[in-house]
Amino acid sequence: MALNRSRTSSCVSVLLAVSLFGAPLSRTFAKDQPQWGQAWSRNMISSEKGLPDSFDPTSGKNIKWVAKLGTQTFATPVIAGGRVYIGTNNEEPRDPRHRADSGVLMCFDEKSGKFLWQLVVPKREEDRYTDWPKTGLSSPVTVEGDRVYLVSNRAEVMCLDARGMANGNDGPFKDEAAHMTPRDTNNVASSVLPAGFEPKKSRADSSTTDSQPGPADADILWIFDLTAGAGIWSHDGAHSSILIDGDFLYLNTGTGVDNTHKVIRTPDAPSLVVLDKRTGRYLARDDERMAPDIFHCTWSPPSMARVNGRNLIFFAGGNGIVYAFEALKPNALRSVPGALPVSLKKVWQFDFDPTAPKKEVHKYNTNRREGPSNFYGMPVFDRDRIYIAGGGDVFWGKNEAWLKCIDATKSGDVTTNGLIWSYPLEKHVLATPAILGDLVFLADNGRTMHCVDAKTGWPCWTHEIQGEVWASPLVADGKVYLGARNGDFWVFAASREKKVLGKITLGAPVNATATAANGTLYVATMTQLFAIGKSK
């Protein structure tokens, strides 16, 4: 039965003492944090211990090191193989050869914070709405061994060498120098420019065009262009967090509206694609034709779990519907006749907001009272359930939003029989929930932190915070870490009873989710990356 409970200041006691859906998945995690959220579930939890509940950037208390970033940072830091990776912009250039507005991936030494190398990706030229100025590179990377996978601000899926150019230029891609150079917008064909767009003049001094990459530059191994290769239309800034399963890369494409916010230029574009991690070859896509009904963009990366004896991919589309697809089986495509990509097989779908309009959705732009729903955060799997937050678009949509729990074991249209409970939020929500045992932690743009019972959807507690929240909460070491856009960083006890452990003023907005790895907490503001650990 679906539950829809109003919030209360204290938790209603729960009668059920035994899980409805069996034993939880294994909680054994690596010490590194090689992607955003736990693989495959995407749960925002960590097994790290000994993390502080306070730190002070002014005095240096519990601060191991601080690294300077650009001026706008939205990507979550990822830690793997002794390196820390984070996307930012190029308004504080590390290299005088690169002065143009660009997305930048920075790589630092995990122990010392020393800058090791960077990937520089110049902005797209066609239209600022495909790659918004100054926002930089917002996708967190996914690391496996010595390979770094990410989606650039130009909507390119990239595979990088974790060591950068320090060990030479490995292939097959060899043209890093040209790729780091801003394109001449005066030569962009008028046929590809959106209506009303006037190309800006190229800056002759923006970057050195004949400079060869050095040891502080990224080594690109291969690139797949989602625009040219999959036919998508980026909006605002490409954002994804790649999920790896064997030789397969699963990712949301970031396709969305054009600069009018009312037109879908590529109605046949996929929303979910699968690539070969070894080569970047385009293997599979969804065949749900979501694009015409996307209200804004395809923001949400996929998650994955094993349910009823098969691996499922969970995906929240820009059309307000949550899907489960069968994951590709190893070697399944070797014997498939015909051309790639193949279509992913749908197992179930769940309409997150069934009373919302489904057609001509862009008529509701800027309507804060009614309209369609979409997603920014990821679906999280835990014990045969999917937890996901969504609702009206933060920029263009209605103010309603919810946290919902879905039964992941069903099939077909599960809008009615798959809903376990629904919990109303204060306002728009961009975060991914964190589930610890029988508790769900989530913050919304109504400036409220929520703790909800994971079994029933009953509220345990809420806490008013002063800033809007774009980041997701991180649960680690019995604590909940959360940054807000007003520059406050909150620490709560990860418990059924509300307890505020601390509030730190960082002096700059926090858009990125905190990360814990190898005994260290990593917190990124718009301009700095802090490595935080208990002082000895």
C-alpha positions in Angstrom: 0.0 0.0 0.0 1.3 3.5 -0.9 1.7 5.8 2.1 1.7 9.6 1.9 2.5 11.1 5.3 2.7 14.7 6.4 5.9 15.6 8.1 6.2 15.6 11.9 9.0 16.8 14.2 9.6 13.3 15.6 9.6 9.8 14.3 6.5 7.7 14.5 7.4 4.3 15.9 7.7 1.5 13.4 6.0 -1.9 14.3 7.8 -4.0 11.7 11.1 -5.3 13.0 11.9 -7.6 10.1 12.8 -6.4 6.6 10.1 -7.0 4.1 12.5 -7.8 1.3 15.2 -10.1 2.8 18.8 -9.6 3.6 20.7 -6.4 2.5 23.4 -6.4 -0.1 27.0 -6.8 1.0 28.4 -3.6 2.6 32.0 -4.5 1.8 33.5 -1.5 0.0 36.9 -0.7 -1.3 38.8 2.1 0.5 38.9 4.2 -2.6 35.8 6.0 -3.9 36.2 5.5 -7.7 32.8 6.8 -8.7 29.9 9.0 -7.5 27.9 6.9 -5.0 28.4 3.2 -4.4 28.5 0.8 -7.3 26.2 -0.5 -8.5 23.4 0.8 -6.1 24.5 4.5 -6.2 23.8 4.7 -2.5 25.4 7.8 -1.0 27.1 5.9 1.9 30.7 5.0 2.8 32.3 2.5 5.2 35.0 4.9 6.1 35.7 5.4 9.9 37.5 7.9 12.0 36.1 11.0 10.1 35.8 14.3 12.0 32.6 16.0 12.8 34.2 19.4 12.6 37.0 21.2 10.8 38.1 24.8 10.4 39.5 26.3 7.2 40.6 29.4 9.0 42.7 27.8 11.7 43.5 24.7 9.7 42.0 22.3 12.3 41.6 18.9 10.8 42.6 20.2 7.3 45.2 18.0 5.6 45.5 20.1 2.5 43.6 22.5 0.3 43.7 22.7 -3.5 42.7 25.8 -5.5 40.1 25.1 -8.2 38.4 27.4 -10.7 35.6 29.8 -9.8 32.7 27.4 -10.4 32.8 23.8 -9.3 29.8 21.4 -9.6 31.5 18.0 -9.9 31.9 15.6 -7.0 35.5 14.6 -6.2 36.5 11.0 -6.9 39.4 9.2 -5.3 41.2 6.2 -6.8 44.7 4.9 -7.2 46.3 7.6 -5.1 44.8 10.4 -7.1 41.9 12.8 -6.6 39.9 13.9 -9.6 37.5 16.9 -9.8 35.9 18.9 -12.6 35.9 22.7 -12.5 36.2 25.7 -14.8 39.3 27.5 -16.2 38.8 31.0 -14.6 42.0 30.4 -12.6 44.2 28.9 -15.3 46.8 26.3 -14.2 48.6 26.6 -17.5 49.1 30.0 -19.3 48.7 28.2 -22.6 45.1 27.7 -21.8 43.2 30.9 -21.0 39.9 30.4 -22.8 36.6 29.5 -21.1 36.9 25.7 -20.8 35.9 22.7 -18.8 38.7 21.4 -16.7 39.3 18.1 -15.0 42.1 18.4 -12.4 44.0 15.5 -11.0 45.8 15.8 -7.6 48.0 13.6 -5.5 45.8 12.0 -2.8 48.3 12.4 0.1 49.7 15.8 -0.5 47.2 17.6 -2.8 50.0 18.3 -5.3 48.6 19.2 -8.8 49.5 16.4 -11.2 47.7 17.0 -14.5 44.6 18.4 -16.1 42.2 17.9 -19.0 41.2 21.1 -20.8 38.1 21.0 -22.9 37.1 24.3 -24.7 33.5 25.3 -24.6 31.1 24.4 -27.5 30.6 27.2 -30.0 27.1 26.7 -31.4 25.1 28.0 -28.5 25.7 28.9 -24.9 22.7 26.7 -23.9 24.6 23.6 -25.0 27.6 24.4 -22.8 26.8 27.2 -20.4 29.6 29.8 -20.0 31.9 29.5 -17.0 30.3 26.4 -15.6 33.2 24.2 -16.4 33.2 20.4 -16.4 30.4 19.2 -14.1 30.5 15.4 -14.5 32.3 13.3 -11.9 34.6 10.7 -13.3 34.5 6.9 -12.9 37.8 5.2 -12.4 38.7 1.5 -13.1 42.4 0.6 -12.8 44.4 3.0 -14.8 41.4 4.2 -16.9 39.4 7.3 -16.1 36.0 7.6 -17.8 34.0 10.8 -17.9 31.6 12.9 -20.0 33.1 16.3 -21.0 31.3 19.6 -21.2 31.2 19.0 -24.9 29.1 15.9 -24.4 32.0 13.6 -25.3 32.5 10.3 -23.5 36.2 10.1 -22.8 38.6 7.4 -21.6 41.8 8.9 -20.1 45.1 7.5 -18.8 45.1 7.9 -15.0 48.8 8.9 -15.3 48.2 11.7 -17.8 51.0 12.5 -20.3 53.7 11.7 -17.7 54.2 8.3 -19.3 53.8 9.4 -22.9 50.9 9.8 -25.3 49.2 6.5 -25.5 46.6 5.8 -28.3 44.7 5.3 -30.3 43.7 9.0 -29.8 46.8 11.2 -30.4 45.4 14.6 -31.2 45.3 16.1 -27.7 46.9 19.4 -28.9 44.0 20.1 -31.3 41.4 19.0 -28.9 42.6 21.4 -26.2 42.5 24.3 -28.7 39.3 26.5 -28.9 37.6 26.1 -32.2 37.2 29.2 -34.5 33.5 30.0 -34.2 33.6 32.1 -37.3 34.0 28.8 -39.3 31.0 27.1 -37.7 28.5 26.3 -40.5 25.3 28.4 -40.2 23.2 25.3 -40.7 24.1 23.9 -37.3 23.5 27.2 -35.4 20.2 27.5 -33.4 17.8 30.1 -34.6 18.7 33.6 -33.5 22.3 32.6 -32.5 25.1 35.0 -33.4 28.5 33.4 -33.1 31.0 35.2 -30.9 34.3 36.2 -32.3 37.2 33.9 -31.6 39.9 35.2 -29.3 43.3 34.9 -31.0 45.0 35.0 -27.7 42.8 32.4 -26.0 45.2 29.5 -26.3 48.4 28.5 -28.1 47.3 26.5 -31.1 50.6 24.9 -32.0 51.6 23.8 -28.4 52.2 20.1 -27.9 50.9 18.5 -24.6 53.3 18.1 -21.8 53.5 15.9 -18.6 50.8 18.1 -16.9 48.3 17.5 -19.6 45.7 14.7 -19.9 46.3 11.7 -22.1 43.1 10.9 -24.0 42.8 7.3 -25.1 39.5 7.4 -27.0 36.5 9.7 -27.5 32.9 9.1 -28.4 30.9 12.2 -29.3 27.3 11.8 -28.1 26.1 14.6 -30.4 27.6 13.3 -33.6 27.5 9.6 -32.7 24.2 9.2 -30.9 22.3 12.3 -32.2 21.6 14.0 -28.8 21.1 17.7 -28.1 22.9 18.9 -25.0 21.4 21.5 -22.7 23.2 23.8 -20.3 26.0 21.4 -19.6 26.6 17.7 -20.2 26.3 15.9 -16.9 26.7 12.2 -16.2 28.3 9.7 -13.9 29.3 6.6 -15.8 28.3 3.2 -14.5 30.6 0.2 -15.4 29.5 -3.4 -15.7 32.2 -5.7 -17.1 33.1 -4.2 -20.5 30.0 -2.0 -20.7 29.7 1.7 -19.9 26.1 2.8 -19.0 25.3 6.5 -19.0 22.6 9.1 -19.5 23.0 11.1 -22.6 22.1 14.6 -21.4 19.7 15.2 -24.3 17.2 18.0 -23.8 15.5 21.2 -25.0 17.2 23.8 -27.2 17.8 27.5 -26.3 14.0 28.3 -26.5 13.3 25.8 -23.8 10.3 24.8 -25.8 11.7 22.7 -28.7 13.2 19.2 -28.9 15.6 19.4 -31.8 16.4 15.7 -31.8 13.2 13.8 -31.1 14.8 10.4 -31.9 17.7 10.9 -29.5 18.4 8.2 -26.9 18.3 9.0 -23.2 20.3 6.0 -22.1 23.3 4.5 -24.0 25.8 1.7 -23.6 29.4 1.9 -24.9 32.3 -0.6 -25.0 34.7 0.6 -22.3 37.7 -0.7 -24.3 37.0 1.3 -27.5 34.1 3.6 -27.0 32.0 1.7 -29.6 28.3 2.5 -29.4 26.6 -0.8 -28.4 23.0 -0.2 -27.2 20.4 2.4 -26.4 16.9 2.7 -24.9 14.1 2.5 -27.4 11.5 4.3 -25.4 11.5 7.5 -27.5 11.5 9.7 -24.4 12.9 12.8 -26.1 9.7 14.5 -27.3 8.4 14.5 -23.7 11.5 15.7 -21.9 10.6 18.8 -20.0 14.1 20.2 -19.6 17.0 17.7 -19.8 18.2 14.1 -19.1 20.1 14.8 -15.9 20.0 11.4 -14.0 22.7 8.8 -14.3 21.7 5.1 -14.1 22.1 2.6 -11.3 22.1 -1.2 -11.3 21.3 -4.3 -9.2 20.6 -7.9 -9.4 16.9 -8.6 -9.0 15.1 -12.0 -9.3 18.2 -13.6 -10.8 19.0 -11.0 -13.4 20.9 -7.7 -13.6 18.7 -4.7 -14.1 19.6 -1.1 -15.0 17.5 1.6 -13.3 17.1 4.8 -15.1 15.1 8.0 -14.4 14.2 9.7 -17.7 13.7 13.4 -18.4 10.1 12.6 -19.1 9.3 11.9 -15.5 9.3 8.1 -15.8 11.5 5.6 -14.0 12.5 2.5 -16.0 14.2 -0.8 -15.4 16.0 -2.4 -18.3 17.7 -5.8 -18.6 21.5 -5.3 -18.4 23.5 -6.6 -21.4 25.1 -10.0 -20.8 28.8 -10.5 -21.4 29.5 -11.4 -25.1 25.8 -11.0 -25.9 26.4 -8.7 -28.8 29.0 -10.8 -30.6 26.4 -13.0 -32.2 23.7 -10.3 -32.8 23.0 -9.9 -36.5 22.6 -6.4 -38.0 23.9 -3.1 -37.1 24.6 -1.6 -33.7 23.2 -0.1 -31.5 20.7 -2.7 -30.3 17.7 -1.8 -28.1 17.7 -2.4 -24.4 14.9 -4.6 -23.2 12.5 -2.8 -20.8 11.4 -4.8 -17.7 9.1 -2.2 -16.0 8.3 1.5 -16.0 7.0 3.7 -13.2 5.3 7.1 -13.8 6.7 9.2 -11.0 4.0 11.9 -11.3 0.9 10.2 -12.9 -1.5 13.1 -12.7 1.0 15.5 -14.4 0.6 16.5 -18.1 2.3 14.1 -20.5 2.0 15.9 -23.8 2.9 19.4 -25.0 4.8 19.6 -21.7 6.6 22.8 -22.6 3.4 24.8 -22.4 4.1 24.7 -18.6 7.4 26.5 -18.7 7.8 28.8 -15.7 4.5 27.5 -14.2 5.2 27.0 -10.5 1.8 25.5 -9.8 1.4 22.7 -12.3 3.4 20.9 -14.9 5.5 17.7 -15.5 8.1 16.3 -13.2 11.7 15.4 -13.9 14.8 14.2 -12.1 18.3 15.4 -11.2 19.4 12.8 -8.6 19.9 9.1 -9.3 17.7 6.1 -8.4 19.2 4.3 -5.5 18.8 0.5 -5.0 18.5 -1.1 -1.5 17.0 -4.5 -0.6 14.8 -4.8 -3.7 13.6 -1.3 -3.5 14.3 1.8 -5.5 14.5 5.2 -3.7 14.3 8.3 -5.9 13.5 12.0 -5.5 12.0 14.1 -8.2 9.3 16.7 -9.0 9.0 20.1 -10.7 12.0 21.4 -12.4 14.1 23.7 -10.3 14.5 26.3 -13.0 11.2 26.1 -15.0 8.7 23.9 -13.2 6.2 23.6 -10.4 7.2 23.7 -6.7 6.0 20.2 -5.8 8.6 17.4 -5.2 8.6 13.9 -3.6 10.8 11.1 -2.3 9.3 7.8 -3.5 10.0 4.2 -2.8 9.3 1.6 -5.6 9.2 -2.2 -5.6 12.0 -3.2 -8.0 10.9 -6.9 -8.3 7.8 -6.3 -10.4 7.3 -6.1 -14.2 5.2 -4.1 -16.7 3.6 -0.8 -15.8 4.2 -0.6 -12.1 2.9 2.9 -11.5 0.1 1.6 -9.3 1.2 -1.7 -7.9 4.9 -0.8 -7.6 4.6 2.3 -5.3 5.5 1.4 -1.7 5.3 4.9 -0.3 5.5 8.5 -1.2 6.9 11.3 1.0 6.3 15.0 0.1 9.2 17.3 0.1 9.3 21.1 0.7 10.2 22.1 -2.8 12.4 21.3 -5.8 14.9 18.5 -5.2 18.3 17.8 -7.0 19.8 15.4 -4.5 20.3 11.6 -4.5 19.1 9.9 -1.3 21.4 8.1 1.1 20.0 4.9 2.8 21.5 3.6 5.9 19.7 0.6 7.4 16.1 1.7 7.9 16.8 5.4 7.4 16.8 7.6 4.3 18.5 11.0 4.4 17.8 13.7 1.8 17.8 17.4 1.5 15.8 19.6 -0.8 15.7 23.1 -2.2 13.1 24.0 0.4 16.1 24.4 2.7 15.2 21.3 4.7 17.1 18.2 5.7 14.9 15.1 6.0 15.3 11.8 7.8 12.6 9.3 6.7 11.9 5.7 7.7 13.0 3.6 4.7 10.4 0.9 5.3 7.3 3.0 5.7 8.0 6.5 4.4 7.1 8.0 7.9 9.1 11.1 8.7 11.6 10.8 11.5 12.9 14.3 11.6 13.5 17.4 9.6 15.9 20.3 10.1 15.8 23.8 8.5 19.0 24.9 6.9 19.6 28.3 5.6 20.8 27.5 2.0 19.4 25.7 -1.0 20.9 22.3 -1.6 22.2 20.9 -4.9 24.5 18.4 -3.4 23.6 15.0 -2.1 24.1 13.9 1.6 26.9 11.6 2.3 26.5 9.1 5.2 29.8 7.9 6.7 31.2 7.0 10.1 27.8 7.5 11.8 27.4 11.0 10.4 25.6 12.7 7.6 27.7 15.3 5.7 25.9 18.0 3.6 26.9 21.2 1.9 24.6 24.0 0.9 24.7 26.8 -1.7 25.0 29.5 1.0 28.4 28.1 2.0 27.4 26.2 5.1 28.5 22.7 5.6 26.4 20.6 8.0 27.2 17.5 10.0 24.3 15.5 11.5 24.2 12.2 13.4 23.1 9.4 11.1 20.4 8.4 13.6 16.6 8.2 14.0 16.8 11.0 16.6 17.9 14.4 15.3 21.3 15.6 16.4 23.2 18.4 14.8 26.9 17.7 15.3 28.3 20.8 13.6 27.9 23.6 11.0 31.0 25.0 9.3 31.1 28.2 7.3 33.1 27.7 4.2 32.7 31.1 2.6 31.7 29.8 -0.9 28.8 27.8 -2.2 28.9 24.0 -2.0 27.3 22.3 -5.0 29.3 19.0 -4.9 28.6 16.0 -2.8 31.2 15.2 -0.2 33.3 12.1 -0.6 35.1 9.8 1.9 38.1 7.6 1.0 41.0 6.2 2.9 40.3 7.9 6.2 39.8 11.3 4.6 36.7 13.5 3.9 36.8 15.6 0.7 34.7 18.7 0.4 34.6 21.0 -2.6 33.3 24.5 -2.6 33.0 26.5 -5.8 36.7 27.5 -5.5 38.6 25.1 -3.3 38.9 21.4 -2.5 39.5 20.5 1.1 41.0 17.2 2.3 39.8 16.7 5.9 41.0 14.2 8.5 41.4 14.1 12.3 44.5 15.7 13.5 46.9 13.4 15.2 
